[in-house]
Amino acid sequence: MVVAAVVSVAAGVLLWLRPGADAVAVALILGGHALIMGGLWLAAAWREYRTGTGHGSRSWTGRPSGALMAL
């Protein structure tokens, strides 16, 4: 999530430095930001899926994990 914060700040600084940027430039910056963030979210989801350590997730053996164990 640190990378997400750095990308967000970088996009904001670029827009602040170039206030006269046209709509196409803003769309490209925001589109690039969305692609990077989407990739990060997918990577995090894949990592959680592979390790099986998600909150409330179930393992492939059908045993509950996390808060479900108390039930």
N, C-alpha and C positions, 0 to 999 in steps of 0.2 A: 504494500500500500504506500510505501515511501515513494516508489517510482510514480505512482498515480499522482501524488501530491507534487512531485517535481514537474511532471508533465503539465499539470494544471497551472502551476505558477509560471512555467515557461510560456504557455499559451497566453496567459494574462499579460505577461511582460511584453511579448511580441505585439499584442494588440495595443498596449499602452504606449509603446515606442512609436507605433505607426497609426496614429488616430485617423489619418486620412485614407486608410486602407479601404478598398472597395468591397462590395458584398462577396465577390468571388474569392478574394483572399481570406476573408473571415470564414466563409464556408469551407475552404480548404483546411484552414487551421482547426476548425471545430471537427471536421470530418476525420482528419488525421488523429486528433485527440480521441475521438470515438473509436477508431480502429485500434489504437494502442490500448485503450481501456478495455475494450472487448476482448482483446487477446490476453490481457492480464487476468481478467475474470475467468476466461476459459481455462487458462493455465492453472489458476488457483482451484477451480472446480475439478479439473482432471487430477490434480495432485491430491485433493481431498478424497476423491473417488478411489484412487489407487491405494491410498493408505487406509481408507476406511475409518478415519478418525473424526468424521463430521459429527456435529451435535445432533443427536436424535436419529442418526443414520443406522441402518441395519446392515449387519454383515451378510454375506451370501449364505451363511449357515442358518439364517433365520432367527438367530438370537438377538434380542434387543440390546442396545448399548445406550450409554448416557443416562438420562433421566428415566427412561423406560425400564431400567433395571429395578427401580424402586417399586414399580407396580407389580 
